[in-house]
Amino acid sequence: MYEVDAVGLNDRDTCIIWRFMVERRHQNKGIGRVAMGLILAEIKSQGTCQMVTICYDAQNPAASTLYTAFGFQQAGCRDDGVSLRSF
């Protein structure tokens, strides 16, 4: 679900969440919020990551709102157009 130093930054303090998705028929039920909270708690419990980066489609306003609510800030865009947020 997440990986430490997945982008080759040689920074063992960085974790990246490549994809976080909730099936369309299960959206808008709070599942994403609960799941993201659990993911971040798991990452924190490992004690290795000081920064978490997540890749997402910037055309998805619900994802942007969710990540902002968890403290992620816009961190740029990859060459393939996928947006990045970090905290």
ABEGO torsion letter per residue (X at the ends): XBBBGAAGAGBAABBBBABBBBBAAABGAGAAAAAAAAAAAAAAAAGABABBBBBBBAABAAAAAAAAAAGBBBAEBBAAGBBBBBX
